[in-house]
């Protein structure tokens, strides 16, 4: 995590948000989004997924997008990789971090990537071996996400012990971070506290991140519950873009702009200029005019007398 901040917020809308939207987001629009959000102070953006066009055509322009992202000062550029072939492309493109995701729910994993959870762990092992095979590859961080860790639309409840088993296997391979994902929005704060408390113990010095969806309106409540356990890395999506193809009717990820407001108003520094961040929403609106954009701060504005923690930090310096 960058020095001088308390919380690391990471933009996943460009990948998780766009992957299920049929309207192609123009390449120049993506470039503008990256540049503007990096300028607003967001420290990490997941810019694409290395999947075949038949899976999602949103990322066919990744060879044009990634160099623009890599040119942004201080921005960590990440991408999702589904398998070894995707990881090979990630190493070629020079991204700083690659995220590999599998589901704690066997049924969801089969529906999503057509293999068992243990077979997905084997794919991760192959990626880790490739990462460790050369000094150049070792510069790339590998984040591993546990999807449906807090519930599944197919199976319902997911046993926490399954999540912990997967995390221990990932740690044994040497991953650099583990993200716990409420992919379909089943979680509640009590469950989040239970699972994240144990995950913080299991992972030790390896960072634990969160990835919440706001499917049933509990996204920010679950963010706070994870914060209480010591989690300091949070995924979110500008304007709440996103969803899951296996969660019909679901809304998207936690709204990035609302989450930044939550942290900054609590005195927790994110390093993000909220007014600049909210302005980036216009780029999304211009490129996806038929998509619903979510967010309370964008609709109601900032409250009178609002003083963000990051601004106070800069004033003190």
C-alpha positions as CSV (number, residue, x, y, z in Angstrom):
1,X,0.0,0.0,0.0
2,X,1.2,3.5,-0.8
3,X,2.6,5.5,2.0
4,X,0.5,8.3,3.5
5,X,-2.9,6.6,3.1
6,X,-4.9,4.5,5.5
7,X,-7.1,2.7,2.9
8,X,-6.3,1.4,-0.5
9,X,-9.3,1.6,-2.9
10,X,-9.0,-0.2,-6.2
11,X,-11.1,0.4,-9.3
12,X,-12.6,-2.8,-10.8
13,X,-15.3,-1.2,-13.0
14,X,-13.2,-1.3,-16.1
15,X,-13.1,-5.1,-15.8
16,X,-15.8,-6.4,-13.5
17,X,-18.2,-3.6,-14.5
18,X,-17.8,-3.8,-18.3
19,X,-17.5,-7.6,-18.7
20,X,-21.2,-8.2,-18.8
21,X,-22.3,-5.0,-20.6
22,X,-23.1,-5.7,-24.3
23,X,-22.4,-2.2,-25.5
24,X,-18.7,-1.8,-26.3
25,X,-17.0,0.9,-24.3
26,X,-15.0,2.9,-26.9
27,X,-11.2,2.6,-26.6
28,X,-10.6,6.3,-26.4
29,X,-13.2,6.5,-23.7
30,X,-11.4,3.8,-21.7
31,X,-8.1,5.7,-22.1
32,X,-9.8,8.9,-20.8
33,X,-11.3,7.0,-17.9
34,X,-7.9,5.6,-16.8
35,X,-6.2,9.0,-17.1
36,X,-8.9,10.9,-15.2
37,X,-9.3,8.3,-12.4
38,X,-5.5,8.1,-12.0
39,X,-5.3,11.9,-11.8
40,X,-8.0,11.8,-9.1
41,X,-5.6,9.7,-7.0
42,X,-7.0,6.1,-7.3
43,X,-3.9,4.0,-6.7
44,X,-4.9,0.8,-8.6
45,X,-7.1,0.1,-11.6
46,X,-8.0,-3.4,-13.0
47,X,-8.0,-2.4,-16.6
48,X,-9.0,-5.6,-18.4
49,X,-9.4,-9.4,-18.4
50,X,-7.2,-11.6,-20.6
51,X,-10.1,-13.7,-21.9
52,X,-11.0,-14.7,-25.5
53,X,-13.3,-12.3,-27.4
54,X,-16.0,-14.9,-27.5
55,X,-16.1,-14.7,-23.7
56,X,-16.2,-10.9,-23.6
57,X,-15.5,-8.6,-26.5
58,X,-15.0,-5.6,-24.1
59,X,-11.3,-6.3,-23.8
60,X,-10.2,-6.8,-27.4
61,X,-8.4,-3.5,-27.2
62,X,-6.3,-4.3,-24.2
63,X,-3.1,-3.9,-26.2
64,X,-4.0,-0.2,-26.7
65,X,-5.3,0.3,-23.2
66,X,-2.6,-1.2,-21.1
67,X,0.3,1.1,-22.3
68,X,-1.8,4.2,-21.5
69,X,-2.4,2.8,-18.0
70,X,1.3,2.0,-17.5
71,X,2.1,5.6,-18.4
72,X,0.2,7.0,-15.5
73,X,2.5,8.0,-12.6
74,X,2.1,6.0,-9.5
75,X,-0.8,3.9,-10.8
76,X,-0.7,0.1,-10.2
77,X,-2.1,-1.6,-13.3
78,X,-3.8,-4.9,-12.8
79,X,-5.7,-7.4,-14.9
80,X,-7.7,-10.5,-14.5
81,X,-6.2,-13.8,-15.8
82,X,-8.4,-16.9,-16.1
83,X,-5.6,-19.4,-16.8
84,X,-2.0,-19.9,-17.8
85,X,-2.6,-18.6,-21.3
86,X,-4.0,-15.4,-19.9
87,X,-1.1,-15.1,-17.5
88,X,1.4,-15.5,-20.4
89,X,-0.3,-12.5,-22.1
90,X,-0.2,-10.5,-18.9
91,X,3.6,-11.0,-18.5
92,X,4.1,-10.0,-22.1
93,X,2.0,-6.8,-21.7
94,X,3.9,-5.8,-18.5
95,X,1.1,-5.3,-16.1
96,X,2.1,-4.8,-12.5
97,X,-0.3,-7.3,-11.0
98,X,-2.4,-10.2,-12.2
99,X,-5.5,-11.3,-10.4
100,X,-6.7,-14.9,-10.6
101,X,-10.1,-15.8,-9.3
102,X,-11.8,-19.0,-8.4
103,X,-15.1,-19.8,-6.7
104,X,-15.5,-21.3,-3.2
105,X,-18.8,-22.7,-4.5
106,X,-18.1,-25.8,-6.7
107,X,-21.3,-25.2,-8.7
108,X,-20.4,-21.6,-9.4
109,X,-16.9,-22.5,-10.4
110,X,-18.2,-25.1,-12.8
111,X,-20.7,-22.6,-14.3
112,X,-18.1,-19.8,-14.5
113,X,-14.9,-21.5,-15.7
114,X,-16.1,-25.1,-16.3
115,X,-13.8,-26.8,-13.8
116,X,-13.8,-27.8,-10.2
117,X,-12.3,-25.6,-7.5
118,X,-9.3,-27.9,-7.1
119,X,-8.7,-27.8,-10.8
120,X,-8.7,-24.0,-10.6
121,X,-6.2,-24.2,-7.8
122,X,-4.0,-26.3,-10.2
123,X,-4.3,-23.5,-12.8
124,X,-3.2,-21.0,-10.1
125,X,-0.2,-23.3,-9.3
126,X,0.8,-23.2,-13.0
127,X,0.6,-19.4,-13.0
128,X,2.7,-19.2,-9.9
129,X,5.4,-21.5,-11.4
130,X,5.5,-19.3,-14.5
131,X,5.8,-16.1,-12.3
132,X,8.7,-17.7,-10.4
133,X,10.5,-18.9,-13.5
134,X,12.4,-15.7,-14.3
135,X,13.6,-12.6,-12.6
136,X,11.5,-10.4,-14.9
137,X,8.3,-12.4,-14.1
138,X,9.0,-12.2,-10.4
139,X,8.4,-8.4,-10.6
140,X,4.7,-9.1,-11.2
141,X,2.5,-9.5,-8.1
142,X,-0.1,-12.2,-8.1
143,X,-3.4,-11.6,-6.3
144,X,-5.8,-14.4,-5.8
145,X,-9.5,-13.9,-5.3
146,X,-12.0,-16.3,-3.7
147,X,-15.3,-15.7,-5.4
148,X,-18.7,-16.6,-3.8
149,X,-16.9,-16.7,-0.5
150,X,-19.9,-15.5,1.4
151,X,-22.8,-17.1,-0.5
152,X,-23.8,-18.5,-3.9
153,X,-26.9,-18.1,-6.1
154,X,-26.6,-21.8,-7.0
155,X,-25.7,-23.4,-3.7
156,X,-26.8,-20.8,-1.2
157,X,-24.7,-20.9,1.9
158,X,-21.0,-21.6,1.4
159,X,-19.2,-23.1,4.4
160,X,-16.5,-20.8,5.7
161,X,-14.2,-23.8,6.2
162,X,-14.1,-24.2,2.4
163,X,-13.0,-20.6,2.1
164,X,-10.2,-21.1,4.6
165,X,-9.1,-24.3,2.9
166,X,-8.7,-22.5,-0.4
167,X,-6.9,-19.6,1.2
168,X,-4.4,-21.9,2.8
169,X,-3.7,-23.6,-0.5
170,X,-3.2,-20.2,-2.2
171,X,-0.8,-19.1,0.6
172,X,1.2,-22.3,0.2
173,X,1.8,-21.3,-3.4
174,X,3.1,-17.9,-2.5
175,X,0.4,-15.5,-3.6
176,X,0.9,-11.9,-2.8
177,X,-2.6,-11.1,-1.7
178,X,-6.0,-12.8,-1.2
179,X,-9.3,-11.1,-1.9
180,X,-12.5,-12.3,-0.3
181,X,-15.4,-11.7,-2.7
182,X,-19.2,-11.5,-2.1
183,X,-19.7,-12.0,-5.8
184,X,-23.5,-12.2,-5.7
185,X,-24.3,-10.0,-2.7
186,X,-25.3,-12.6,-0.1
187,X,-23.2,-11.3,2.8
188,X,-24.3,-9.5,5.9
189,X,-22.0,-7.7,8.4
190,X,-22.1,-10.5,10.9
191,X,-20.9,-13.1,8.3
192,X,-18.3,-10.6,7.0
193,X,-16.9,-10.2,10.5
194,X,-16.7,-13.9,11.1
195,X,-15.0,-14.8,7.8
196,X,-12.7,-11.8,7.6
197,X,-11.6,-12.2,11.3
198,X,-10.5,-15.7,10.5
199,X,-8.9,-14.8,7.2
200,X,-6.8,-12.1,8.8
201,X,-5.4,-14.8,11.2
202,X,-4.8,-17.3,8.4
203,X,-3.1,-14.9,6.0
204,X,-0.8,-13.2,8.6
205,X,1.4,-10.8,6.7
206,X,-0.2,-11.5,3.3
207,X,-2.8,-8.7,2.7
208,X,-6.5,-9.5,2.7
209,X,-8.7,-7.5,0.3
210,X,-12.4,-7.2,0.0
211,X,-14.7,-7.3,-3.0
212,X,-18.4,-6.5,-2.2
213,X,-21.4,-6.2,-4.4
214,X,-24.4,-4.1,-3.4
215,X,-27.0,-6.6,-4.6
216,X,-29.2,-6.2,-1.6
217,X,-28.2,-2.8,-0.3
218,X,-25.6,-4.0,2.2
219,X,-22.4,-3.2,0.3
220,X,-21.2,-0.3,2.4
221,X,-22.3,-2.0,5.7
222,X,-20.2,-5.0,4.7
223,X,-17.3,-2.7,3.9
224,X,-17.5,-1.3,7.4
225,X,-17.6,-4.8,8.9
226,X,-14.5,-5.8,7.0
227,X,-12.8,-2.6,8.1
228,X,-13.5,-3.5,11.7
229,X,-11.5,-6.7,11.3
230,X,-8.4,-4.9,10.0
231,X,-9.0,-5.1,6.2
232,X,-7.6,-2.1,4.5
233,X,-7.9,-2.9,0.7
234,X,-11.3,-2.5,-0.9
235,X,-12.4,-3.1,-4.5
236,X,-15.2,-0.9,-5.9
237,X,-16.6,0.3,-9.2
238,X,-17.1,3.9,-10.2
239,X,-20.9,4.6,-10.5
240,X,-21.5,1.0,-9.3
241,X,-21.1,-0.7,-12.6
242,X,-21.0,-4.4,-12.7
243,X,-22.9,-7.5,-11.6
244,X,-22.7,-11.3,-12.1
245,X,-24.1,-13.3,-15.0
246,X,-25.1,-16.0,-12.4
247,X,-27.0,-13.5,-10.2
248,X,-30.1,-12.4,-12.2
249,X,-31.3,-9.0,-11.3
250,X,-28.2,-8.1,-9.3
251,X,-26.9,-4.6,-9.2
252,X,-23.2,-3.9,-9.5
253,X,-20.2,-3.5,-7.2
254,X,-20.0,-1.2,-4.3
255,X,-20.0,2.4,-5.6
256,X,-16.5,3.7,-5.6
257,X,-17.4,7.3,-5.1
258,X,-19.7,6.6,-2.2
259,X,-17.1,4.3,-0.6
260,X,-14.4,7.0,-0.9
261,X,-16.8,9.5,0.8
262,X,-17.4,7.0,3.6
263,X,-13.7,6.5,4.4
264,X,-12.7,10.2,4.0
265,X,-15.6,11.4,6.1
266,X,-14.5,9.0,8.9
267,X,-11.0,10.5,8.8
268,X,-9.4,7.6,6.9
269,X,-7.1,8.8,4.1
270,X,-7.6,7.2,0.7
271,X,-5.5,9.8,-1.3
272,X,-8.4,10.3,-3.7
273,X,-9.8,13.7,-4.6
274,X,-13.6,12.9,-4.4
275,X,-14.7,15.9,-6.6
276,X,-12.3,14.8,-9.4
277,X,-13.5,11.2,-9.0
278,X,-17.2,12.1,-9.3
279,X,-16.4,14.1,-12.4
280,X,-15.0,10.9,-14.1
281,X,-18.6,9.5,-14.1
282,X,-19.3,11.7,-17.1
283,X,-16.9,9.7,-19.2
284,X,-18.9,6.6,-18.3
285,X,-22.2,8.3,-19.0
286,X,-21.0,9.5,-22.4
287,X,-19.9,6.0,-23.5
288,X,-22.7,4.0,-21.9
289,X,-25.7,6.3,-22.3
290,X,-28.2,3.4,-21.7
291,X,-26.6,2.1,-18.5
292,X,-27.9,3.1,-15.1
293,X,-25.3,4.8,-12.9
294,X,-25.6,4.5,-9.2
295,X,-24.3,6.6,-6.3
296,X,-25.6,8.8,-3.6
297,X,-22.8,11.4,-3.5
298,X,-23.1,12.0,-7.3
299,X,-26.9,12.6,-6.9
300,X,-27.0,14.6,-3.6
301,X,-23.6,16.3,-3.7
302,X,-21.1,16.7,-0.8
303,X,-22.5,18.0,2.5
304,X,-21.8,21.5,3.6
305,X,-18.6,21.7,5.6
306,X,-17.3,18.4,4.3
307,X,-13.6,18.1,5.0
308,X,-11.9,15.0,3.5
309,X,-9.2,13.3,5.5
310,X,-6.8,13.3,2.5
311,X,-7.1,17.1,2.0
312,X,-6.4,17.7,5.7
313,X,-3.3,15.5,5.4
314,X,-2.1,17.6,2.4
315,X,-2.7,20.8,4.2
316,X,-0.7,19.6,7.2
317,X,2.2,18.8,4.9
